Amino acid sequence: MSPYTLYVFHISYFSGKMQAYLRYKDIPHDTIEPKWGGELLNLIYPNTGLMKVPVVRTPEGQWLADSTPMIDWFEQRHPQGAVIPSDPLQAFFSRLLEDYADEWLWRPALHYRWSYPADAHALSRRFAETFLSEQPMPKAMTAAMLRERQHRIYVAGDGVTPQTRAHVEAVYLNTLDRLQAIFERQPFLLGGRPSLADFGFFASMFRHFSLDPTPSQIMQTRAPAVFEWVARLWNSRHHITTGEWVPPGTLPPGWEPILHDVGEAYLPYLHANAVAWREGRKTFDFSVQGVTYRKLPVVQYRVWCRERLQDHWQAVLAAARGAVEQRLRDAGALEPLLRDGRIASHLHERDTPPLCAPRPVALGDKLYRYLIGTHWHGPRARAGAGE
Ligand SMILES: N[C@@H](CCC(=O)N[C@@H](CS)C(=O)NCC(=O)O)C(=O)O
């Protein structure tokens, strides 16, 4: 059988996560970096509704998107070397950390890349020389336009201002300290081999924080054990890495401060975002840990993330429920997870993630996407549905 095809950008957050996962699982795949005006526009967009990577084409010709449901899907099809524990407590908290790391470290990762001139110049040039190399203009101009776009959307447009900047950076620095304490004791988050939580943190820690000039220098000096873990996870293969997770029904020491961040910052953010979505707003203000973020974009995808976490909570088996509930309470995470109940995202009403529904794309739509892309937090574009 021919292998899977994984489409990535070699500098991208979620691409690094998916690449490490497929490597760890030894799932045969070809890796392709699409061009913006080539395969991304003409192949990936019509088949997934997204101008985004990572996406996967299966040997049967299906298209998959979104690293979180993709990993669930691959775990079903390739159960050897499972990364999601069968123990219900460990499974729930691994999923919670994956989601937290995916979404809450995104802002600091993008801030460090696009706010610091050394990083912004290096990375924009790299974009211009790789997946944007076919743009019909001088590379320096492509790079300059890209720096402007990325800063506008992902830094200024994501609430990073002189007032919030120190908090955004503290999210990174505190995370380094928490992970350093864990990796001084054990090789992976849940013990002797990688779990879903490792792959969640890997998204930001690999392609952004350990490789972009400014956060990399910080990691090398402040958290060398994290720097080492990045390479260790990248080099791990399930049939070679022989360690064990901590005993069922337990979590390793060192998870509490991270779970506390989840309860104090991330879950209240997910709730505020969901409420703003229900009210039909485009932006909302959010106060956390003594700082107020103004005009944060409402992200439909993260309304869905919250629904998904609530579903996982509902699915925790009765035998483990008390223990999971107690740990969530201890971290201040139970109340914000459940506050105001379920708020519907309506994100996947017409598809079942990670499977994508192909759609015909008109020429005008293509031209628009070529110039603009799909908005980073927009819903999957669908036939007949404007964004
Ligand atoms: N939740 C998705 C997010 C994918 C995503 O945001 N991809 C980024 C790169 S890491 C992208 O392609 N962005 C395109 C753009 O900025 O226009 C996942 O986990 O795969």
The ligand as an ORCA input file, in Angstrom:
! r2SCAN-3c Opt
* xyz 0 1
  N      -5.642     23.263     14.740
  C      -4.861     23.067     13.532
  C      -4.118     24.346     13.222
  C      -3.307     24.349     11.945
  C      -2.609     25.691     11.709
  O      -2.946     26.685     12.351
  N      -1.639     25.735     10.783
  C      -0.868     26.956     10.523
  C       0.614     26.660     10.584
  S       1.111     26.002     12.149
  C      -1.132     27.467      9.124
  O      -1.115     26.711      8.182
  N      -1.381     28.774      8.957
  C      -1.610     29.382      7.661
  C      -1.715     30.893      7.707
  O      -1.174     31.495      8.635
  O      -2.335     31.433      6.798
  C      -3.923     21.881     13.777
  O      -3.769     21.430     14.916
  O      -3.410     21.324     12.810
*
